[in-house]
């Protein structure tokens, strides 16, 4: 295992929970995040193959995912894109054995007014303190 991956896995092993903050880029997760998940949350570290199929083996009890989006909420809801991205996140945590996660989308951050952005920041601050 490369030393940078081992170092990241050690940090993951010491953590009680996951917090991911990332932009949803169009219809998918950022490539750097996908690469980190693939390299660090790897076979025999985060999951294994058993008689049941894929089985998560992490001991983390929860995860918080905060995602900014470039498009308004209606776009994500009306096109099914939001459901697809949310299902991907759900599958990731299920695959690694993390039973509870919260996904919060901050929609259209470039397009919303200042009061909405301020509300986003206040909500994120509160969630971080409660996490």
C-alpha positions as CSV (number, residue, x, y, z in Angstrom):
1,X,0.0,0.0,0.0
2,X,1.4,3.5,-0.9
3,X,2.5,5.5,2.2
4,X,0.0,8.3,1.4
5,X,-2.9,5.8,1.4
6,X,-1.7,4.2,4.6
7,X,-1.5,7.6,6.3
8,X,-5.1,8.4,5.2
9,X,-6.3,5.1,6.4
10,X,-4.7,5.7,9.8
11,X,-6.6,9.0,10.1
12,X,-9.9,7.3,9.0
13,X,-9.3,4.5,11.7
14,X,-8.9,7.1,14.4
15,X,-12.0,9.1,13.4
16,X,-15.5,8.5,14.9
17,X,-17.4,9.8,11.9
18,X,-17.1,11.1,8.4
19,X,-17.7,14.6,7.2
20,X,-17.5,15.3,3.5
21,X,-17.9,18.9,2.1
22,X,-17.8,19.0,-1.6
23,X,-19.3,20.6,-4.7
24,X,-21.7,18.5,-6.8
25,X,-20.2,19.0,-10.3
26,X,-23.1,18.8,-12.7
27,X,-24.2,15.2,-12.1
28,X,-21.5,13.6,-10.1
29,X,-19.0,13.9,-7.2
30,X,-15.7,15.6,-7.7
31,X,-13.1,13.3,-9.3
32,X,-10.6,14.0,-6.4
33,X,-13.3,12.7,-3.9
34,X,-14.0,9.6,-6.0
35,X,-10.3,8.9,-6.3
36,X,-9.8,9.3,-2.5
37,X,-12.7,6.9,-1.8
38,X,-11.4,4.4,-4.2
39,X,-7.8,4.5,-2.9
40,X,-8.4,4.9,0.8
41,X,-11.7,3.1,1.5
42,X,-10.4,0.1,-0.2
43,X,-11.0,-3.7,-0.1
44,X,-10.1,-5.2,3.3
45,X,-10.0,-1.8,4.9
46,X,-13.5,-0.5,4.4
47,X,-15.2,-3.5,2.9
48,X,-14.8,-7.2,2.3
49,X,-16.5,-9.9,0.2
50,X,-18.4,-12.4,2.2
51,X,-21.1,-15.1,1.5
52,X,-23.6,-12.2,1.5
53,X,-21.7,-10.2,-1.1
54,X,-20.1,-6.9,-0.3
55,X,-20.0,-6.2,3.4
56,X,-18.9,-2.9,5.1
57,X,-16.4,-3.3,7.9
58,X,-15.9,0.3,9.1
59,X,-16.9,1.1,12.7
60,X,-18.0,4.7,12.0
61,X,-21.6,5.3,13.1
62,X,-22.4,8.4,11.1
63,X,-21.5,10.6,8.2
64,X,-22.4,14.2,7.3
65,X,-22.2,15.2,3.6
66,X,-22.5,18.9,2.7
67,X,-22.8,19.5,-1.0
68,X,-22.9,22.8,-2.9
69,X,-24.6,22.7,-6.3
70,X,-24.5,25.0,-9.3
71,X,-28.1,24.5,-10.3
72,X,-31.3,25.4,-8.4
73,X,-33.2,22.8,-6.3
74,X,-36.0,22.4,-8.9
75,X,-33.4,21.1,-11.5
76,X,-32.2,18.4,-9.1
77,X,-35.7,17.4,-8.1
78,X,-37.4,17.5,-11.4
79,X,-34.7,15.8,-13.5
80,X,-34.0,12.9,-11.1
81,X,-30.3,14.1,-10.9
82,X,-30.7,14.7,-7.1
83,X,-32.1,11.2,-6.5
84,X,-29.2,9.7,-8.5
85,X,-26.5,11.6,-6.6
86,X,-28.2,10.9,-3.3
87,X,-28.5,7.2,-4.1
88,X,-24.7,7.2,-4.9
89,X,-23.9,8.7,-1.5
90,X,-26.2,6.2,0.2
91,X,-24.6,3.3,-1.6
92,X,-21.1,4.5,-0.6
93,X,-21.9,4.6,3.1
94,X,-23.9,1.4,3.0
95,X,-21.1,-0.4,1.2
96,X,-18.6,0.6,4.0
97,X,-20.9,-0.2,6.9
98,X,-21.7,3.3,8.0
99,X,-25.4,3.1,9.0
100,X,-26.4,6.7,9.4
101,X,-25.7,9.6,7.1
102,X,-27.1,13.0,6.4
103,X,-26.9,14.6,3.0
104,X,-27.5,18.3,2.8
105,X,-27.5,20.1,-0.5
106,X,-26.9,23.8,-0.7
107,X,-28.6,24.5,-4.0
108,X,-27.6,27.0,-6.6
109,X,-25.0,28.8,-4.5
110,X,-24.0,31.1,-7.3
111,X,-27.6,32.1,-8.1
112,X,-29.2,32.5,-4.7
113,X,-29.5,35.9,-2.9
114,X,-27.3,36.9,0.0
115,X,-30.0,36.1,2.6
116,X,-30.3,32.5,1.3
117,X,-26.5,32.1,1.3
118,X,-26.4,33.5,4.9
119,X,-29.0,31.0,5.9
120,X,-26.9,28.2,4.3
121,X,-23.9,29.3,6.3
122,X,-25.9,29.5,9.6
123,X,-27.4,26.0,9.0
124,X,-24.0,24.5,8.1
125,X,-22.4,26.1,11.2
126,X,-25.2,24.6,13.4
127,X,-24.9,21.2,11.9
128,X,-21.1,21.2,12.4
129,X,-21.5,22.1,16.1
130,X,-24.1,19.3,16.5
131,X,-22.1,16.7,14.6
